[in-house]
Amino acid sequence: MENTSNEHKTLIGKVKRNYQGKAEKIAKSKEKIHELLERVGSKIHLLADNPTVKEAKMYLDVVVRMIRAYQRNEYRAFSSKSLILLVVGLLYFVMPFDIIPDFIAGLGYVDDLSVLLAITKSMQSDIEAFLDWERTKV
């Protein structure tokens, strides 16, 4: 388990180095966040039949809902650093040219979703708190 945690940290570190600056700019703009979420939605719809994407759709949905709730000032129980990390994950997901380009059949989305899963694992307590909040906000 320790090795997996280190692998996740290494993967997140590489992606953050490449995408953090852009993610910070996006996180500061409601319009840019909206555009990113639209791109994520379009890509999820486009890849709806991809088994790898189907498997990770739950994580994508939670991240999108967290960012939307944060953007609307409905839920602010996580830091702006966490918001940027979530944006990094979604940004990486929508970028066609990353560690493994999306056009490589069978592998192109594996790295995208690995990054997203590593980020969600690193933010597990934030995600659990958000899901608890969602359940009780009715």
C-alpha positions in Angstrom: 0.0 0.0 0.0 2.9 2.4 0.8 4.3 1.9 -2.7 1.0 2.7 -4.3 0.7 5.9 -2.3 4.2 6.9 -3.4 3.3 6.1 -7.0 0.2 8.4 -6.7 2.3 11.2 -5.2 4.9 10.9 -8.0 2.2 10.9 -10.7 0.4 13.9 -9.1 3.7 15.7 -8.8 4.5 15.3 -12.5 1.1 16.4 -13.6 1.0 19.4 -11.2 4.4 20.6 -12.5 2.9 20.7 -16.0 -0.6 21.9 -15.4 -0.6 23.9 -12.1 -0.1 27.3 -13.6 -2.9 26.9 -16.1 -5.1 25.3 -13.4 -4.5 28.3 -11.1 -5.7 30.7 -13.8 -8.8 28.6 -14.5 -9.6 28.3 -10.8 -9.7 32.1 -10.5 -12.3 32.6 -13.3 -15.9 31.4 -13.1 -16.0 31.6 -16.8 -12.9 29.4 -17.3 -14.1 26.9 -14.8 -17.5 26.7 -16.6 -15.6 26.2 -19.9 -13.5 23.4 -18.4 -16.6 21.7 -16.9 -18.3 21.9 -20.3 -15.2 20.3 -22.0 -15.2 17.5 -19.3 -18.9 16.9 -19.9 -18.4 16.8 -23.7 -15.5 14.3 -23.4 -17.5 12.1 -20.9 -20.4 12.1 -23.4 -18.1 11.3 -26.3 -16.4 8.4 -24.4 -19.6 7.1 -22.7 -19.0 3.6 -24.2 -15.3 3.4 -23.3 -15.0 0.8 -20.5 -12.1 2.7 -18.8 -14.1 5.9 -18.7 -17.3 4.1 -17.6 -15.3 2.7 -14.6 -14.1 6.2 -13.6 -17.3 8.1 -14.3 -18.3 8.2 -10.7 -15.1 9.9 -9.7 -15.4 12.4 -12.6 -19.0 13.2 -11.6 -18.0 13.8 -7.9 -15.1 16.1 -8.9 -17.4 18.1 -11.3 -20.0 18.5 -8.6 -17.5 19.6 -6.0 -16.1 22.3 -8.3 -19.6 23.4 -9.2 -20.7 23.7 -5.6 -17.4 25.6 -4.8 -17.9 27.9 -7.7 -21.5 28.7 -6.6 -20.4 29.4 -3.0 -22.6 26.5 -1.9 -19.8 24.4 -0.5 -16.4 25.8 0.6 -15.2 23.2 3.1 -12.0 22.5 1.0 -9.2 24.9 0.3 -8.4 26.8 -2.8 -5.3 24.5 -3.1 -7.6 21.5 -3.2 -9.7 23.3 -5.9 -6.6 23.8 -8.0 -5.7 20.1 -7.6 -9.2 19.1 -8.8 -8.9 21.5 -11.7 -5.5 20.0 -12.5 -7.1 16.5 -12.7 -9.9 17.7 -15.0 -7.6 19.7 -17.1 -5.4 16.7 -17.6 -8.4 14.6 -18.5 -9.5 17.0 -21.3 -6.1 17.6 -22.8 -5.6 15.3 -25.8 -1.8 15.4 -25.7 -0.4 14.3 -22.3 1.8 11.5 -21.0 -0.1 9.0 -23.2 -1.9 10.9 -26.1 -5.6 10.1 -26.1 -5.6 8.9 -29.7 -3.6 5.7 -28.7 -6.2 3.1 -28.7 -6.7 1.3 -25.4 -4.2 3.3 -23.5 -5.0 7.0 -24.3 -7.4 7.5 -21.4 -5.7 5.2 -18.9 -3.2 7.9 -17.8 -5.9 10.5 -17.7 -8.0 8.5 -15.3 -5.0 7.3 -13.3 -4.2 11.0 -12.6 -7.8 11.6 -11.6 -8.0 8.5 -9.4 -4.6 9.5 -7.7 -6.0 13.0 -7.0 -9.3 11.7 -5.6 -7.4 9.2 -3.4 -5.2 12.1 -2.1 -8.3 14.1 -1.3 -10.4 11.2 0.1 -11.4 13.0 3.3 -12.4 16.1 1.3 -14.5 14.0 -1.0 -16.1 12.0 1.8 -17.0 15.3 3.6 -18.5 16.7 0.3 -20.6 13.5 -0.2 -21.8 13.8 3.4 -22.8 17.4 2.8 -24.6 16.5 -0.4 -26.6 13.8 1.4 -27.7 16.2 4.1 -28.3 19.4 2.1 -31.9 18.5 1.1 
